[in-house]
């Protein structure tokens, strides 16, 4: 089964009154994702970038909005029409109608006060198109080129980059492969030196 991952976007979350006078409702509006922006270090091991166009084929029909990704704080769903996701050239925005519930009222207050300082979204990447970029003097960078599905958008309190273990396993595999390549190069160089030494002795 594919594992969901979460990435944070620091763009401001806003609370707005939408609709015609007399029929206005509160909506929480935020940027769930910005393309081509390198994340802060994730668990001190790597950074991540969602590449432009990664959402072009993503399934968003099952997406929900929850405050701080909590099941107890449901705000809206794409299925019911209370959540809209808008993919565009720079990333993806979301707009959710604030429900007349305790969770909805709390979320509206926290957004208005600035306690929810950003957004994040949960997604499933296409692991076949992930690319790792190694850089001298910097952490490896994980490039996400295609997203299979978006399942959750959320206003959040403290910016963070929690991920599933998938990326860490990928990183470990890449590091092991690099170590193996270096070992093979060293062994090859050693064998070449021995061969040249034997030829010289002859």
Phi, psi and omega per residue, in radians:
X1 nan 2.392 3.119
X2 -1.140 2.548 3.135
X3 -1.783 2.393 3.102
X4 -1.396 2.539 3.081
X5 -2.172 2.881 -3.086
X6 -2.303 2.364 3.042
X7 -2.341 2.597 -3.028
X8 -1.800 2.542 3.028
X9 -2.169 2.263 -3.013
X10 -1.449 -0.011 3.137
X11 -1.056 2.532 -3.056
X12 -1.118 2.465 3.032
X13 -1.648 2.423 -3.093
X14 -2.184 2.670 3.025
X15 -1.976 2.154 -3.106
X16 -2.271 2.715 2.998
X17 -1.684 2.147 -3.062
X18 -2.110 2.715 3.091
X19 1.783 3.104 -3.137
X20 -1.331 2.756 3.127
X21 -1.038 2.302 -3.101
X22 1.621 -0.297 3.125
X23 -2.240 0.441 -3.090
X24 -1.319 2.612 3.068
X25 -2.422 2.691 3.112
X26 -1.386 2.429 3.070
X27 -2.340 2.441 3.033
X28 -1.672 2.207 -3.077
X29 -2.172 2.307 -3.125
X30 -2.692 2.965 3.047
X31 -1.769 1.998 -3.115
X32 -1.423 -0.488 -3.026
X33 -2.713 2.375 3.003
X34 -2.118 2.185 3.134
X35 -1.166 2.693 2.956
X36 1.082 0.434 3.081
X37 -1.950 2.125 -3.105
X38 -1.323 2.300 -3.132
X39 -1.261 2.921 2.933
X40 -1.194 2.869 3.112
X41 -0.980 2.323 3.130
X42 -1.725 2.019 -3.096
X43 0.933 0.422 3.104
X44 1.213 0.237 -3.017
X45 -1.995 -0.525 -3.085
X46 -2.849 2.962 3.010
X47 -2.074 2.975 -3.086
X48 -2.428 2.554 3.064
X49 -2.334 2.283 3.001
X50 -1.583 2.040 -3.038
X51 -1.347 2.637 -3.117
X52 -0.995 2.301 3.137
X53 1.548 0.048 -3.101
X54 -1.083 -0.409 -3.105
X55 -1.615 0.022 -3.002
X56 -0.979 -0.604 -3.099
X57 -2.027 0.270 -3.067
X58 -1.292 2.463 3.036
X59 -1.496 2.097 -3.128
X60 -2.020 0.110 -3.009
X61 -1.194 -0.367 -3.106
X62 -1.794 0.146 -3.063
X63 -1.205 2.534 3.064
X64 -2.233 2.811 3.013
X65 -1.973 2.241 3.128
X66 -2.404 2.442 3.070
X67 -1.222 2.273 -3.110
X68 0.761 0.655 3.074
X69 1.011 0.496 -3.102
X70 -1.678 2.280 3.084
X71 -1.093 -0.401 -3.123
X72 -1.469 -0.021 -3.079
X73 -2.258 0.931 3.108
X74 -1.175 2.327 3.139
X75 -1.951 -0.578 -3.123
X76 3.139 2.961 3.132
X77 -2.442 2.636 3.045
X78 -1.119 -0.703 -3.093
X79 -0.988 -0.693 -3.107
X80 -1.519 -0.182 -3.113
X81 1.519 0.045 3.139
X82 -1.506 -0.117 3.079
X83 -2.243 2.253 3.047
X84 -2.057 2.324 3.050
X85 -1.965 2.323 -3.116
X86 -2.205 1.842 3.050
X87 -1.442 2.427 -3.136
X88 -2.576 -3.030 -3.021
X89 -1.091 -0.469 -3.078
X90 -1.735 -0.217 -3.117
X91 2.723 -2.288 -3.134
X92 -2.577 2.309 3.067
X93 -1.901 2.782 3.058
X94 -2.333 2.689 3.121
X95 -2.477 2.117 -3.094
X96 -2.229 2.326 3.095
X97 -1.292 2.245 -3.094
X98 -1.299 2.101 -3.126
X99 -1.317 2.708 3.110
X100 -1.467 1.111 -3.137
X101 -2.275 2.947 3.088
X102 -1.047 -0.770 3.137
X103 -1.106 -0.716 3.140
X104 -1.144 -0.793 3.136
X105 -1.127 -0.721 3.111
X106 -1.083 -0.791 -3.122
X107 -1.069 -0.729 3.132
X108 -1.080 -0.730 3.121
X109 -1.118 -0.771 -3.102
X110 -1.172 -0.615 3.091
X111 -1.198 -0.793 -3.113
X112 -1.088 -0.655 3.141
X113 -1.390 -0.234 -3.120
X114 1.549 0.156 3.113
X115 -1.194 -0.651 2.997
X116 -1.499 1.828 -2.965
X117 -1.727 0.010 3.137
X118 -2.960 -2.939 -3.116
X119 -2.364 2.864 2.985
X120 -2.571 2.875 3.104
X121 -2.434 2.585 3.118
X122 -1.769 2.363 -3.042
X123 -2.590 2.862 3.018
X124 -2.001 2.045 3.132
X125 -1.449 2.731 2.987
X126 -1.449 1.811 -3.039
X127 -1.143 -0.366 -3.136
X128 -1.255 -0.289 -3.106
X129 -1.974 0.103 3.067
X130 -1.151 2.414 3.065
X131 -2.202 2.397 3.082
X132 -1.853 2.307 3.129
X133 -1.991 2.049 3.085
X134 -1.612 2.440 -3.063
X135 -2.352 2.401 3.132
X136 -1.191 2.199 3.092
X137 1.346 0.147 3.141
X138 -2.449 2.829 3.114
X139 -1.183 2.650 3.037
X140 -1.042 2.622 3.126
X141 -2.044 2.277 3.134
X142 -1.703 2.100 3.125
X143 -1.747 2.142 3.086
X144 -1.736 1.938 -3.054
X145 -1.667 -0.471 -3.130
X146 -2.471 2.360 3.097
X147 -1.953 2.242 -3.120
X148 -1.332 -0.795 -3.094
X149 -2.674 2.596 3.024
X150 -1.917 2.252 -3.024
X151 -2.105 -0.228 -3.037
X152 -2.810 2.341 2.925
X153 -2.150 2.605 -2.986
X154 -2.721 2.294 2.886
X155 -1.287 2.404 -3.047
X156 -2.257 2.816 -3.082
X157 -1.498 -1.160 -3.079
X158 -1.839 2.094 3.130
X159 -0.954 2.317 3.111
X160 -2.697 2.898 3.129
X161 -2.203 1.037 3.113
X162 -1.217 2.410 3.141
X163 -2.280 2.837 2.986
X164 -1.337 3.085 -3.116
X165 -1.339 -0.118 -3.092
X166 -0.999 -0.885 -3.087
X167 -1.116 -0.660 3.135
X168 -1.160 -0.623 3.076
X169 -1.168 -0.709 3.094
X170 -1.043 -0.791 -3.118
X171 -1.089 -0.760 3.125
X172 -1.070 -0.738 3.117
X173 -1.077 -0.790 3.141
X174 -1.077 -0.773 -3.136
X175 -1.103 -0.715 3.125
X176 -1.127 -0.706 3.115
X177 -1.131 -0.696 3.110
X178 -1.124 -0.727 3.109
X179 -1.098 -0.703 3.133
X180 -1.121 -0.746 3.126
X181 -1.093 -0.733 3.110
X182 -1.123 -0.689 3.122
X183 -1.121 -0.762 3.133
X184 -1.127 -0.689 3.101
X185 -1.095 -0.760 -3.139
X186 -1.112 -0.759 3.135
X187 -1.135 -0.682 3.121
X188 -1.119 -0.740 3.122
X189 -1.130 -0.699 -3.139
X190 -1.127 -0.769 3.128
X191 -1.137 -0.649 3.099
X192 -1.111 -0.745 -3.141
X193 -1.114 -0.743 3.126
X194 -1.093 -0.761 -3.134
X195 -1.079 -0.765 3.141
X196 -1.145 -0.650 3.139
X197 -1.143 -0.731 3.131
X198 -1.122 -0.739 3.121
X199 -1.106 -0.634 3.129
X200 -1.167 -0.723 3.140
X201 -1.084 -0.558 3.130
X202 -1.191 nan nan
